[in-house]
């Protein structure tokens, strides 16, 4: 069979299953999600930063949106959309750094549309969504002043980063501010595990919407991911057994 | 959530463009392939414009820091000055001219290399701090594995070697790390697909609609 068509069928089936699970969730199906400390801490961190009048720093990494790396930044934007509403009442508005121009534009747009929704458009500062550098290390160097800012009590780093993210998470640790971090990159995940106060490992990053009260499609896509994960696990095991027995 | 006409229109345009590019990638229909190619060309053009917007944004952020005399404003001033000088030199002589290359090779590369070398120190320090902040079995395994891999990779004086460490490092890298990384990548791949489809369906709208 043509592998392109097989891949297309896989995506189609994935999409149909998300649609089916969305209908189930809309009809009242509430799956039990395992507790993830990182998201509980994120909610608390946003609340306490608003109460203390301190700001939130959200970083979307340097992956851009025109490739595979873009998905993790889209999760960061989704989190920004959910929390900019809450943090807009704080004395210090959120600051969003990114290492890619399209991400900076999208972060400005997300911030503006959220403020428009709540009727606080006059609070909008176009420079709150900013490019901190256009190469990975320049981005990290440019984002460091935000992390080291005493007025920032929570750092949310969700997007594509490399191992260099440790410079940000380590700086946040020295400032004793909470850091929730997740990336699609394996090296970054290792660095994040070692240095962030609230690390997100593997696909936990992509579960953010489902845990933070996003539309039902987020929970539905999480359920779909679980179904496909089991299909892949069973396929790998069956393939290994068949190979071991000499059938492949 | 309230959906106005603008939101619906934006979601429809984004969904249509995404669907054309996705289907055009897998199914070879001439009209679809042409449309896909045009959409991708527009995407590349818009990305190029976005880079200019990004540079302008970077300038504005640092100019504000200088103007309002914020802490670290001096660094912002140096950045703006460097940006202008580089722009003039690269704009006047061209980006591949010797003077432009000199800036890249003698300023940008050494600075980034020194920052990169700092990474190794910070990572090691972070691993040690992990045991203090999160003293559990996983942290212990993490630090122990890092130490074993470092020991296996370090070059020893002639005639000296730690028995089994090099083999152990190879086994960790080829079996444990590869299988673990593949497991993580499957999860990331499925998450990426789900995120892409949500944008295609218009559930997630990162374009502010």
Interface residues (C-beta under 8 A of the other chain):
Chain A: X4 X5 X7 X8 X11 X14 X15 X18 X19 X64 X65 X66 X68 X71 X72 X74 X75 X77 X78 X100 X101 X102 X104 X105 X106 X109 X110 X112 X113 X117 X127 X130 X131 X132 X133 X134 X135 X137 X138 X140 X141 X142 X145 X163 X164 X166 X167 X169 X170 X173 X184 X186 X189 X191 X193 X194 X195 X197 X201 X202 X203 X205 X206 X207 X209 X215 X217 X218 X221 X222 X224 X225 X228 X229 X232
Chain B: X1 X2 X22 X23 X25 X26 X27 X43 X46 X47 X50 X51 X52 X53 X54 X55 X57 X58 X60 X61 X64 X72 X112 X115 X116 X118 X119 X122 X123 X125 X126 X127 X129 X130 X133 X142 X181 X183 X184 X185 X186 X187 X188 X190 X191 X192 X193 X194 X195 X196 X197 X198 X199 X200 X201 X203 X204 X206 X207 X208 X209
